[in-house]
Every structure is written in C-alpha cells, then in structure tokens.
Amino acid sequence: MPTRLIRKSILFSLLLICAIPVIAAEPLNIADRRELFIDDALVDKLTAEAEIRLQHPIPREVVFKFDQPWEGSSSGYHTIFKDGDLYRLYYRGSHIIVSEGRINTGSHKPFYCYAESKDGIHWTRPELGIVEFKGSKKNNIILEGLGTHNFAPFKDENPNCKPAAKYKALAGIQSEGGLYAFQSADGIHWKLMQEKPVITKGAFDSQNLAFWDSDQKTYRAYYRIFTKGITTSKTWKPEGDRAIRTATSDDFLNWGNEADLTYEDSPSEQLYTNQIKAYHRAPHIRIGFPARYIERGWSESMKALPDPKRRELRASSVERYGTAISEGLLMASRDGVHFKRWNEAFLRPGLERSGTWQYGHQFIAEHVVETKSGLPGAPDELSIYAPEDYWHGKGGALRRYKLRLDGFTSVRSSMKGGELISKPIIFEGSKFSVNFATSAAGSLRIELQTPEGKPIQGFTLGECADLFGDSVDRIVTWNQNADVSSLQGKPIRLRIQLKDADLYSFQFQK
C-alpha cells in the first residue's frame, strides 16, 4: 500500500477512535448510606495535593485496672460493645509470674470477667455470684473452664434471633478441640449451644470473633490461622505467618465458605488478632484493628526501650517474649474477605514509658464504641481501648483513645489545594451532608457532575457556598439551596475541592 494511503488509513482510524463517546463506569448505588474514605472504593482520582490520609487515635485516660485477685498481669482479649444505655466489657482474668528462665501462668486458672459502664469511661464490677474464687462468689466472673482463653461475646442483631440466644460468643483453643458456640439471654449467664466445637481448623490461641453481618444477612466469623505448618489438637507445629480466615453461617453452628483474607497492596505480615466488625455508622463497611506482631531481636534500640530489666527477664524464658513488639493496624472491607489494609501503624506504641513497647501492648479491644465528648457542646466521639503494662505487677491496665466520628481516615489537602473526583454514583435523599474540618483559612467546596464530568447547572463549584469550620454533619448548599432531590436516582459524580481541609465522610440524607 502506498505511504500516502497508509497515512490516510491511520488518520481515519484515529478520527474514529476520537469520535467514540467516553463511557462512564457503571454507577455505584450508595442509596442514603454514610460513606467513609477508608478505602478508594468511591474514588476515581485525586489531583494536586489531595490524598487519603490515615488518622491516629489520641490517648486519653486509663479506664480500667486489672488488679483484683482473680484478674492479673495477663488479663487480655477485651471485648467492648454498647447495649442500649449500657456499655459492656468482657475480659480474661489471668495472671503471669515472670522469673528467671520461666513464665508461670498457674497462679490461678483463667476466668472470663464482666464489667459495665454508663459512659464508656467509668466502669464497675458487679457482684454476680456465679463462679467461686477462693471460697467466695463475690466477684464479676462469668465463666470458668472451657473457652476462658479467648471468650468473645456480641449482641446478636439478627431479627430472627431467639431471646435465649440474644447474646452469642465464640471461644476455645486447639487443646480444647477448636472454637465452641455459646449463647446467653442476658449477656452474663452463658451456656454451650452444643457440646462439640463448631470450627476446628485454625490456630485459635488468639481473639477469634463473630457477629451478625446485617449487610450480607449472615453470621460471619474471623479467626487466626498460620499460613504453613500443622495446628491441630494433637500436633502444634505452626509455620509461616499468623494470618486471618473468615467463614459464614446461617445458624451459628454450621460454618462454611471459608476464605483467607486478601489485602490490597499490603505485604504478608504477622497479624495476631483481627478485631473486625461492621462499623455501626456505616454497617456495609467492616472495619478491623489487627495487631501487628514484630520480632525485632536484640539491638541498641531494643535495649533503650522502657523496662530493660523486665524485658531481659521475659527473654530469659523465651527470647521473643522480650524482643517482640506489637501495635494496632487499620483495615476495611466491603465484602468481608478482600481488605484495604493500611501498612502504616494506626495505633503506635507511642511515647516511651513504663509498660509500653512490649509484646501484647496496643492489642486493640474489639470494637470501637461511640461515647460522649469531654468538650462541652461537642458531638459524640469514638472510643477505642487498648491494654498496657502487660506481663508484670499485680495487673495491667486498659487505656481509652479517642477519634472523631468516622475519623479513621480523611481526604486531606494542604493550602495549595487539591481535588477528589468520585466514581459515578446513584443516591437517595434530598440533602448532602459532610463530616469535615478546615483551618480558619481553609475551605471545602463540592460540585455535582454528570457521569461524563460535566458540571450540573445549579450544583457547580462556583455556586457552592465555601464551607469552613469543623462539623460532623454540615449540609452543603448551592446558591443557598440544599435540595438535591432532583438528582436522586440519577448517576452523578462528586467533585470535591479542598484547601487546608479534611473530609472524613459524607451522606445523602432523606
């Protein structure tokens, strides 16, 4: 073919390609759900200075000390949830005695204990009269024997749940045969749902948990495994990494659909606990706080960390007891199996002080709860709890950390400015609310676009009032109009412009 004809053919092909209209991605129907930027599920692109940034909990007060005779220095695997006006805390009561070349866990057998609170900060131990300890039942022990290594209760939100099983739990380790199912009518008096374990394949000496997944209408469990080796009731030869597996059930007794969790752009790491649960303000998103376990060995930095003599004493028994460090991570999933895991620490060990920077520190409790703010007139905040001062003394402690509502991550931009363009979405509602914060000079503006990226008249960037301030629920207006109901059910995009601002979440409200 002559060169001139080839050039014409190429030019004609290019013109055809350019003439093909841009087809927007299939829109995501978010209805009136609250959406967080804890992953990039709704993000098409970020420009200039805009980025999704991991936030970090702020340390507050110690809310509980495990100093009763039936508790002790290894009281762990905490579960906290809000039940109406009451906050419930479940924890293992156990004690470790560390001596040269030996770790003794037999000062008393492990129990599971219960405490409660009206505000999530001030806790009491009710005298329950259930289990005897040294001749007395004046204590807050709810369980002895089977399951007391890692009892993990939850309130069952299944609308078809029977009253006698309103509270459920998984608990057990390999030597006991696996994970057993428990039930309770009041969250205090517990019994087995059946005599045999319900999950038997795994490495269960961790905090294994379950909950009713209202988004998928099923019970979902998360439990610890090792990626290699053998971990059975008869043979304990774990190899590879500590990892997490999930399974589902219709009745809490028969479990299937097992799947090992996968992660987006995250390396294989030692994940001890998982602490995954549906986030109460956005239950279609499952948020987890796994504990990252790292063995760093002896070095000058290790020797410079707090409590060096205690560290050496622990290591004289098993070296990793002195040289391992743990911290809390953040991850999230929309299907329960595939997770966005932030590789940077969510809850670092923090400033060096006695009882920190050790194995077992910052094992975040299961799960986050909403509590009143300590600032008069401020909205509620999120409370996260984590242990410290493990291993030594009469008993460890549980410290509270705080976050703003939905404040796990944010879309953030410096004063230079940046933008987020969302994927096409379909919504239900008449108002658009944002959870955001700016500096005094910062701002946030929002434009509603067609799926092809064209500004929609009446909702353009120029018509949007500058938003500045710090609010968990600010209604956006365009030309003093907040009504977006004319666009509901239609595919749109969000264009969000930020300057020295953070956007934590948004919601179309009915």
N, C-alpha and C positions, 0 to 999 in steps of 0.2 A: 504494500500500500504506500503511495507517495507520502512524503513527510507532511505536506500541506493538508492532506486528508486525515492523517493521524492526529494532527493538532486540532483540526475541526471536531473530530470524534471525541477527543479528550475534553475540549471546551464544552461540547454539548452534554457530555456526561456530568461535568461539574455543575452546569446550569440546572440539570435535572435534580441533582443532589440538593442544591441550594433551594430548589423550589419545594422540596418535601417539607411539610409543616413539622414543627417541633411537637412531639407527642409527650405530654406530661406523664409522669409516673402515675400509676393507679392511686387515687387518693386514699388516705387512711381515715377511717371513720372513728373520730375520737369522742363523738357524742358530747356529753357535758362532763367528761372526766377531767380531773385535775391532771396536768401533765408536768413532769419534772424533767430537768436536763441531766438526769443521772446516767443517761446513755445518749447515743446520737440517733435514736430511732426516728425522731421527727426532724432532724437537721439535714438540710440539703447542702448548705455550705456556710462557712464562716469567713468573713473578709476582714482585712486590715488587722486591727488589734484585738478583735473578738476571739475568745477562746472559751472552752468549757473548763472550769477550774474546780478542783477538789477543795472542799472546805474542811475545817477541822474543829472537833468539839472543844469547848472551853472548860477547863477543870473548875469544879465547884467544891462543895463540902463533902466530907466523909459522912455518909448517911447511916452506916451500919458497921458495927464491930462484932466479929465472931468470937466472943470472949466467954461464952458460957461453957461449963464443963463438958457438955455433950457436943460442942462445936470444936473450934480449934484452928490451927495454922494452915490446914489444907481444906478449909470449907470453901467449896467452889461449885462450878456448874450452876450458875444462878439463872433463874427464870423469873421475869417480872412482866406482869400484864395488868391492864386496868379492867376492872369488872364493875361496871356501873360507877358508883361513887367511891369504890374501894380499889386500892392498889394491892396486888398480891405478890409476895416474894417467896420463892421456893429455893432452897439451897441445901447442899450436902453438909452435914455436920461431921467433920473428921479432923484428926489431928496427926501431925508428923513430929516425931522426935529425931532430930539430926545429931548424930555423934560421930566421932572419928571412924571413918570407914563403914558407916552403917546408917541407913534410913529406916526407922521403926515406925510403922503405921498402926501398931497394935495397942496403943494406949487405951483406945476404946473402939468398938466396931463402928462402922459408918451408919449414920441415920440420914433421913431426909426431914428437913425442918420447914416451918412455915412462919412468915411474919406478914403484917399488914399495915397499911398506911392510908390516911385520908388525903395526903397531898403528894406522895411520892418522895418525901424528904424525911419526915419524922415517922419512924417505924416502931411498932410494938410487937412483942412476942406473946400471943395469947396462950394462957394455960389450957391445954387441950385435953389432958387426961387420957391420952390414947396409948402411949408407949412408956414403959417403965425404964428409968435410968437410975441406977444405984438406989433402988428401993423406993423411988418416987415417980409419980406421973405428973408432977407439977412442972411441965415443960411444954415446948412448942413442937415436939417431934410428931410427925405424921406417919412415918414409915420406917420399918426396920427389916433387915433381911434382903430378900430378892429385890433388885432394882435400885439399891441405895447408892450405887456409884454415880449414877447419872440420870436421875429421875427428871423428866422434862414435861411438865403439865401444860395444858392450854384449855381455854374455854371453847367448846365446840359451837361454831356458828352455823352448822348445818341445820336448816329449818326443819328437817325431819328427825333430828336427834331426839332420842328418848330422854325424859327427865332424869332417869337413873344414871345416864351416861353423859350428863351435860358437861362434865369435865373429863378429859382424857389425857393419857400420857404414854410415852414410850420410855422404856428403861431396861437396862441389862447389859452384860458384857459376855465375852466368849465363854468364860468358865461357867457361866450360868446357862449357856445354850443359845444366847442371842438376845434380841430385843423382844420384850413382852409388852402386851397391851393392858393398860389399867383404865379403870373408869371410876367416877365419883359423881354423886348428886350435888355435893356442896363444895367440892374443891379441897376438902380436909380429910374425909373418911374415904379410903381407897380400897379397891379390890381388883383382882385379876379378871379380865374379860374371858380368858380361857387359860388352861394350865400349861399349854405349850407355847414357845416363842413364836412370834408372827413374822420376824425377819431373822434369818440365820446366817446369811452370807455377808460378812463385813468384818471390820476391825473396830469394835464398839466401845473401847475404853476412851471415850470422848463424850461430848454432849450431843446426843442424837435426838432429833426432834421431829414433830409432825404438826400439822394444822389443817383446818378445813379451807381449801382453796376455793373461795366463792367465785372467782373468775372462771375457773375450769370445772366447777361443781364436782370436786373430788377431794378425798383426803390425800395429802402429799407429805411424804417423809423425806428427810435428809439425814444421812448418816455417814460415818467415817469408814474409809477403806484404805488399804495400801495398794499401790499400783502393781506391785510384784510380791512374790513370796506366798506363804501359807499362813492364814489366820483362822484357825478353827478351834473348837473347844478342846481338841486333843493335841494340836500342833500349833505352836506360836513361833513362826519364823518370818516376820514381816520383812519385806524388801521394797526398794523403790521409794516413792514419795507418799506422804499422807495426803489423801485426796477425799473427794466428796461424791457420794452417789445419791440418786433420788429414786423414789418409787411412788406409785399411786395405788389407792384402794377405794372401793365403794362402801366398805363396811368396817374399816379399820382393822380387820382380821386377816383378810386375804390380799396380799400385796403383789403387784406385778408392774410391768412397764419400767423395769429397772433401767437406768441410764446414768452413766458417769458424766458429771458436769463438764462442759466445754467452755472455753474462755476466748474472748476476742482480744488478740494482741497481748496476751499475757503468758509468761513462761511457766513451766511446771515448777511449783513451789510446795513447801511443806505447809499444808493447811490443816490445823489441828481441829478446831471447832468450826461450825458453819454459821449458826445464828441467822438462818434465813426465815423470813416470814413476810406475808403480804403487808405492805405499808398501809396503815389504816386510813390515810387521807387519799390514797390512790391504790386501791387493792388489786388493780390489774398489774401492778409492779411489785415484784418480790425483791426485797432488799435483804442482803446478808452482811454480817460483820465477821468474817472468818478470822481466826487467829493465825497469824504467820509465825511459824516456828523456825528459828535460825540457830544453828550451832556454829559459833564463830571461833571456837578454840581459844587457847591462851595467847595473849598479846599484851603489849604495854597498855593499850586502850582498855582491854578487858580487866587488867589489874587496877586500872584507875577508876573503874566504876564503883558505885556505892557498896558498902558492906563487904570489903575484900576478904576478911577473915571468915565470914559466913559463907561466902562463895567458895573458898578453898575447902571448907568443911563439907559442904554438899558434894563437891567434886571428889572428895576422898572416898566416897561411896561409889558413885557413878559420875564420870567426868562431865557428861553433858548436863547433869543437874546444876553444875556450877558455871558452865560456859554457854549454855543455851539462853537465848533471849526471845521474847515474844512481843507482838504488837497487834493492833487491830487494823484490818483492811475493810474496804467497802466494795460491794459488788451488787449488781442488779440484773434482773431478768424479766422478760415479758412472757416467756413460755415455761419457765421453771427449770429448764435444762441448759440453755445457752445463756451465758452471763457476760456482761461487761464488768471486768474486774479492774479496779484502779491499782496499778502497780506500786504507786507511792502509798506510804502508810496513811491511813485515815486517823488512827489514834496512836501517836508515837509514845514511846516510854516517857518522854518529857524531861523536864529538868531533873538532874541527878540529885536524889535524896534517898535516905534510908528506906528500904522496902520497894525500890523501883529497879528497873533494868535487870529483871530476872525472869527465869522460866516460870510461866504462869501469870506474869504481870500483863495487864491490858487484854485479858480474855473477856471480851465484851459480853455482858449478860444478854440473854435472849428475852425481850427485844426492846426496842425504843418505845417510850410512852410519852404522852402529852401531859405536861404539868403547868401550873401557874407560873408566870414570870415573877422574879423577885423585884422587878421595877414597877412601881405603882402606875397603873394605867396602861401598861404594855400588854400586848397579846400573849397568849399561851406560848410556851416553848417546848422543844423536845428534850427529854432527859434520857441519857444513856449512862449505863452503870458498868464499872469495871473494877476488878479486885487489885489490891496491892498489899505489900507486906506479907507475902506468902511464905511458907516454909518454917519460919522461926517465931518464937514468942508464944504467948497464950492464944493468939488468934489474929487472923488477917482482918482487912477492912474492905469495905465497898465504897468507892467514890462515885459521886454523880458528876456527869459532864453535861453541858447544855449546847443546843443548837437552836437556831430559829426554825420555825415551822418550814418544812420542805428544804431545809438548808444544808443538805448533804453536798450539793454541788451547785454551781451557778454558771450562767453565761456571763462572762466578765469582759469589760473593755476598759482600757486606760482613757485618759482625757483626749488622746489622739483620735479616738473613735473607732468603731467597728460595727459590723452588721451581721445578723443571722438571717438567713433565708431558709424558711421551713420547706419541707416536702409538702406536696398538696394534701390538704386535709378536708374533711367534712365534719361540721359541728352541729350541735343542737343548743339553742339558747338565744337570749336577747341581749346579754351584756358580756363584755370581755374584761376579766379581772386578772391583774398581775400581782405577784409577790416579788417585790424588788427593793433595792436600796441604792441611793446615789450619794455622792458628796454634795455639799452646798452648791457647788458649781456644775455638778454633773447633770445628766438628763437621760431620758428614755423616750423614744417615740416609736410608734407602730403604724405600719401600713398594711392594709389588706389588699391582696393582689389576686388576679386571675391565675389559674394553674400555669399559664404561659409567662407569668411575671409582669403583667400589665397592671398598673395601679387602678383600683376600683374607685370611680368617682364618688366622693363623699367620705372616703376612708383612706385618703392619700396621706403621705408623710407630712406634706405641707398643711393639711387640715387637722392633723393630730395635735392636741394640746401637749406642750412639753410636760413630761412627768418628772418631778424630782421629789425627794423625800425618802422615807423608809417605811414601807407598809406591807403587810402580808395579804392585803385584799384591797387594791385600788382599782376602781372602774376606769377604763380608758374612754376618752371622748374625742370626737372629731367634730369641729365646729359646734361645740357644746352639745353634741348629740351622742348618747351612749348606746342607742338602739341598733343592734346588728342583726336583728331577726330577719331582715330581708335577704340575708345571705345564708341563713341556716339551710342545711340540706344540699348546698351547692359546693363544689370543690373550690377551695381558695388556697392561697399561700400567705404566710406571715412574713413581713419584712420588719425586722426589729433593729433599730439603730440605738446604740449605746455610747455614752461618753462618761467615763469615770462612774460606771454603774454595774450592778449585779442584777441579773434576772434569775430567780430561783424556780419559779413555776408560773403556770398560767391556767386559766379555766374559763370556758364559756359557761355562763350561768343562766338558768331558766328564770 
